[in-house]
Amino acid sequence: MTRGRAAVAGPKPAADSSQKQAPVRSQPRKRKKAYTCADCFFDARGLCALGLDEPCPTFRLDSPEGLVPPRQPTLLMRDPGDSASTGPLT
């Protein structure tokens, strides 16, 4: 007869659920090129009046085609029967 507690094999403690594993990627992400003021349309043509160390919000990439407007999202049309579009504006 053995005194004391007997070792009981129970379920293993669950892993901490607050630490989620990131999904495994097959290919690394491509990083965008870090543009400088020298790559800007305005700086290349002597039109920049700012003396910043990094590209400003009006940065436009200089290209052989000239000044190219920024890409805008596609406009999606609503259905004419959509009840949300027929209500009064408040």
N, C-alpha and C positions, 0 to 999 in steps of 0.2 A: 504494500500500500504506500502510495506516495503522498506526501503532504504538500500543500501549496497549490498554486494554480496550474492547471494543465494548459499547454500551448494549444490554442484553437486557431486553425487556419481559417481566416475570414477574408472578405473581399479586400483588395488593395485600396488604399485611399485614392480618391479621384485626383487627377491633376488640377492645378489651379486654373479655373475656367476664365479668369481675367486675362490670361496670357494666351491670346489666340495666335496660331501659326499663320504666317503670311503664305499666300499661294505661291507655288513654285513656278517660275517662269522658264520657258524653254530657251528664250533668247533675251539677252539684255536689252533694255530700252536704249534707243538712240537719243543722245542728248542734243538739244538745239545748240547751234553755234552761238557763242557769246559775241554779239555785235558790239561794235564800238562806234564812236561818232564819225570815224573815217569811212564807215560803211553807209552813212546816211546821205540821202539825195541832197539835202540842204547844205550839209558841210562840204560835199564834193563840188558844189557849184558856188561856194562862198556866200551862201544865203543864210547861214546860221548866225544868230546874234547872241547865242548863249555860250557861256564858258564853263560847261559842266564836265565832270570826269566820266560820266556814263551817259548812254543815250537817253534823251528826254521823251516825254509822252508823245511828241509829234514826230518821232523817228519814222522815216520811210526808207526802206532799203533802196539804195541806188542800183539801177538796172539799165541796160542798154535801151529799153523801151521808154525810159524817162520816169516820171512820177506816176506810180501805179496806186490807185486807191486801195485801202485795206479791204479785205474780204468781209462780206456781210452775210449774216445768216439768211437762209431761204425764207421767203414770205409764204406762210401757210394760210390758205383761204378757209374760212368757216363755211359750214353747210348752211344754206338759206333757212332750213327748217330747225336750226339749233335754237332752243328756247333761251339760252343765255345771251345770244346775240340780238334777240328781238325785244328784250326788256328795255325800259327807259333808263337813260343814264342819270346817275345821281351825283 
